[in-house]
Every structure is written in structure tokens, then in C-alpha cells.
Amino acid sequence: MKVMKRKLLKSNEYWARAEKIIPAGTQTFSKGPTQYVQGVAPIYLENGYGSHVYDVDGNEYIDYALALGSVTLGYAYPAVNMAIEKQLRNGINFSLMHPLEVELSEMLIKIIPCAEMVRFGKNGSDATSGAVRVARAYTGREKIACCGYHGWQDWYIGTTTRDEGVPRSTKELTIPFDYNKIESLEKIFAENEGEIAAVIMEPIIMEEPRNDFVQNVKELAHGNGALLIFDETVTGFRLALGGAQEYLGIIPDLATFGKGMSNGMPISTIVGKREIMKKFEDVFFSFTFGGETLSLASAITTIKEMQDKNAIEHFKIQGKKLMDGYNKLSRENMLQDYTQCIGLPAHSAIYFRDTNGNESLELKSLFQQEVIKRGILTIGVHNISLSHSNEDIEKTLEAYEDSLKIMSQAVEEGNIEKILEGKKIQPVFRKYLPD
Ligand SMILES: Cc1ncc(COP(=O)(O)O)c(C=O)c1O
């Protein structure tokens, strides 16, 4: 497969301007240049159609980042564009409620198993933070046990290495536990008896639950008087239309969705049991753009389109081809100890390890460099959209084949750093390394 002839002049020009006036140069860490090999990867995208995006210098890529998984149908998807344009002609945000709020709520109640009542937010973080607040109000308790990533707000981000600016008193109220390790949650309940308001978790994090993990979490939470909240920001509208709760057949008390529900438009939702959701009559969860209509219109059309075209099945089929194809190539190149594609077909990730079994950002960078040069944009995660065609998948696997051959040779020759043509990828969350 040919390496693309590319220039990144405009990307670099914008970046030079941005660096001076935008802290970190980006609104979203995961989109920023620390996540892509600087010097090789484009920095700014200009437009996208279906599964393909174009950078500001006019270079074309098949995109698997999909705006952090928020684009489920495809960029500039005609039916969604039409719904947005129709609503745009009639106004964007109003002084009273709009009927679309009711229509989308009714739709979500039909689709999501735990949904009896519905509220809307803008980002996934609005929804997780609203759910946590309502759980505290409902139970009269303050502490939260969490598992996964839950967004930028104090109550969660204080548990990570990017905790600057979060008060210690807030940090002390959230305690993380490990996926598929029920004993880590048992310990939290044992040490905080009668204090945990809710367990919030991503119901699936790149691996299926083992030994009834999620069911056991539910029983443990309820046995200790805590609510169970599923953070379905990633799993929702991807594993199944009704999220991991439909996929696993385990119903939480509350659930939050974001990303994929509106094909890139900013909307999220908290859904759940009536008795708990009613508490939002008192709890403050209220903002200017809460009922903004373009996102509501887009969500309704996106979900209808996903139903009509059986998007979930498409994600599975195309995603499986990529996962299986990647792992086969990894084996053929004797790289199975260094890299594998894990997760579920609809949302999988490629990991890279060094000989000590630690994450290798060198290998990840090398892989990304080579696939980008061949027209594939990825941060190491496969988000599949309804627009990813058979041709896209074939082209991607061709790019993987070339890239893994190069990697195999680099591993053998021990010259990975030397053949990197740009700056290595950096972690968003710093790892504490020994001095
Ligand atoms: C599982 C999960 N929860 C919450 C969030 C936060 O969503 P947002 O970035 O839209 O605030 C994310 C974002 O990546 C996520 O993956």
C-alpha cells in the first residue's frame, strides 16, 4: 500500500497560533496533539463525510476516533443534517420548553430498560454529575464508589492524577474500584458502612464481566443501601441501542448516556427509576441550553436511523473484521506479545506493550505514525460508524498489515525511537514513575 503524499502546512500554522492563545492548545485533551504523533499526524480537521475526514491541508483519512465516539452514523449524515436544518429554520433555543423534549423522552423510555423518566444535559459529565447529585439527595449519603472514567467534574476527576484544583474534601468523597475485581468494591463498603450513596460504573470496560461481576456489584450496592448507576456514555447506542443494560440484561437504578446518541450534536441524558428521578424536582440540575432543539432533533433522527438501518449489527460485523484482522496480523508478524486488539467489536482498542509488559507509547506512536501515513486516523481505539464500508475495513487492514511489518522489524532491530518521525504520544493522565 502506498504512503500518502501529504503536507501539513496549514495544520502547523494554526497550531503555531493556537499555542500562544489556547492553554494546552485544545478544548479536549483527547483531541490534542499530545495524543497524536506530532510532525506526522494532522492537527486540525476541516470537514468529514461518512467515515472519512479531511484535514485543513486537504488530506483524507478513514476516521476511527469519530469525534471521541460521538459520531455513530457518519459525518454530515444526510438524514441528520436535514433534521437539524429543518429545526434551524424554526429557532434553536427557546424561552419555554419545546415539544421535542417530550418526543425524545418518550423514545428513550421505549428503548432503555431502566428509563422511566428522563432529563437532558449537554456533555456526558453533566449527566454523570447530575446522577451522582440526585443519588446523594435520594439516599442522604455523600460518598460515591466509581469504576471507569466519568468526566471532568470535581467529584470524579479528583480521583485521577489530573486532580489539580479539586478540594481535598471533595476528593475524599469518591473512591474508585477495579473492574472485574469485586473484592475492591467489597472493601469500600466494609470501610464506609452506611456512607456510600451510589456505585457508578461503566458496565463494560474493554472486557466482558467475569464471574457475574456486574450482577454482583448490583447486589452489593443494593445490599448496602446504595444506588447503582450505569455510566453508558461509551456503551450506550453502541453495544445495543439500550446500552450495556440491554446487552447484559442487568438493570441499574439510573443510567447516563451521551456521545453516540445524537451523531455528534451536544446532548446527554440521565434516565432511571421514577421514584429516584422525581428527586430532580428539588435537586438543581438546570442550565440555559438544557432543551436546545437542534440536538434534540438530531437525537431523534439519529436513533430512528440506527433502528431502521440496524446500526448495532453493522458495528458488530465491521468491528469484528477489524479486531480479528488485526490480531491475525499481529500473530503473523510475531507481535502477539506486544500488541493485540481487545474489547468488543463495536468498541475495541489496540494495546501496545514493551518486553516488561508495560504500556509502550513508543510502539503506539510508531503504529499510529504508519497508519496515518496510509490514510487511517486513530488514537488506538476503533469506534465504528454506520458509514464504515467494507472498502474502508479492507483499506484499514491493508494499512495495518504494512504498519505491523514495519513494527515487527523495528522490534527486532530495537530501533523504534529512531524511526519515529515525530514526537511520541503522551498520556493524558500522568503515570507516577519512580525517580
Ligand atoms: C464513560 C464516560 N463517562 C463520561 C464521560 C464524559 O463525557 P463528556 O466528555 O461528554 O463530558 C466520558 C467521556 O469520554 C466517558 O467515556
The ligand as an SDF file (V2000), in Angstrom:
LIG
                    3D

 16 16  0  0  0  0  0  0  0  0999 V2000
  -17.6110    6.5990   30.2530 C   0  0  0  0  0  0  0  0  0  0  0  0
  -17.5840    8.0980   30.1560 C   0  0  0  0  0  0  0  0  0  0  0  0
  -18.2820    8.8160   31.0360 N   0  0  0  0  0  0  0  0  0  0  0  0
  -18.3140   10.1650   30.9840 C   0  0  0  0  0  0  0  0  0  0  0  0
  -17.6180   10.8430   30.0250 C   0  0  0  0  0  0  0  0  0  0  0  0
  -17.6450   12.3300   29.9850 C   0  0  0  0  0  0  0  0  0  0  0  0
  -18.3030   12.7680   28.8560 O   0  0  0  0  0  0  0  0  0  0  0  0
  -18.0240   14.2400   28.2940 P   0  0  0  0  0  0  0  0  0  0  0  0
  -16.6130   14.2860   27.8440 O   0  0  0  0  0  0  0  0  0  0  0  0
  -19.0160   14.3700   27.1800 O   0  0  0  0  0  0  0  0  0  0  0  0
  -18.3090   15.2000   29.4180 O   0  0  0  0  0  0  0  0  0  0  0  0
  -16.8640   10.1330   29.0680 C   0  0  0  0  0  0  0  0  0  0  0  0
  -16.0840   10.8330   28.0380 C   0  0  0  0  0  0  0  0  0  0  0  0
  -15.2330   10.3170   27.3960 O   0  0  0  0  0  0  0  0  0  0  0  0
  -16.8390    8.7190   29.1400 C   0  0  0  0  0  0  0  0  0  0  0  0
  -16.1340    7.9860   28.2560 O   0  0  0  0  0  0  0  0  0  0  0  0
  1  2  1  0
  2  3  1  0
  2 15  2  0
  3  4  2  0
  4  5  1  0
  5  6  1  0
  5 12  2  0
  6  7  1  0
  7  8  1  0
  8  9  2  0
  8 10  1  0
  8 11  1  0
 12 13  1  0
 12 15  1  0
 13 14  2  0
 15 16  1  0
M  END
$$$$
